[in-house]
Amino acid sequence: MDVSAGGIHPDQQIPSAGPNYQIPYAERVGVATDALVGAVGGISEPAQADALIRNDRADFAIVGREHLRDPYFTLHAAEELGAEDRVEWPVQYRRAV
Ligand SMILES: Cc1cc2nc3c(=O)[nH]c(=O)nc-3n(C[C@H](O)[C@H](O)[C@H](O)COP(=O)(O)O)c2cc1C
């Protein structure tokens, strides 16, 4: 389950838009259900996403706007976290790696 507050209605009162700002919503849904829960909201650093999972705050980290800034964020994050063997660059890009 992807827990997003949306932010698409002008009357919404979302407290802040800083790092991890929607993660508490995912935590609450995770505690209340047996569903696998993904957290979104202000995740822009590989170590930040990694910590969310390691600290059991969510089952997976979802990265929105950072993927608009860096479409290869996942690949770059894997490299930064030393997990290159867990992801694969598109075949066409291998010569550039
Ligand atoms: C282009 C764009 C479209 C979005 N569309 C939706 C949407 O249709 N429904 C929704 O619940 N959230 C939508 N969101 C909000 C995201 O799900 C997410 O809550 C928000 O971008 C915060 O995560 P981020 O900091 O990783 O971007 C959208 C965000 C962006 C940038």
The ligand as an ORCA input file, in Angstrom:
! r2SCAN-3c Opt
* xyz 0 1
  C       3.772     15.021    -10.529
  C       3.150     14.489     -9.258
  C       1.909     13.879     -9.302
  C       1.308     13.371     -8.144
  N       0.091     12.778     -8.214
  C      -0.459     12.244     -7.091
  C      -1.721     11.593     -7.150
  O      -2.355     11.494     -8.210
  N      -2.234     11.061     -6.016
  C      -1.559     11.145     -4.816
  O      -2.061     10.641     -3.806
  N      -0.373     11.783     -4.729
  C       0.189     12.322     -5.828
  N       1.377     12.973     -5.755
  C       2.013     13.136     -4.427
  C       3.003     12.022     -4.195
  O       2.344     10.773     -4.061
  C       3.808     12.243     -2.912
  O       2.951     12.267     -1.795
  C       4.564     13.558     -2.932
  O       5.148     13.806     -4.185
  C       5.614     13.528     -1.826
  O       6.612     12.566     -2.100
  P       8.025     13.064     -2.671
  O       8.560     14.055     -1.663
  O       8.869     11.796     -2.789
  O       7.770     13.681     -3.999
  C       1.994     13.474     -6.901
  C       3.256     14.090     -6.869
  C       3.832     14.603     -8.026
  C       5.197     15.271     -7.933
*
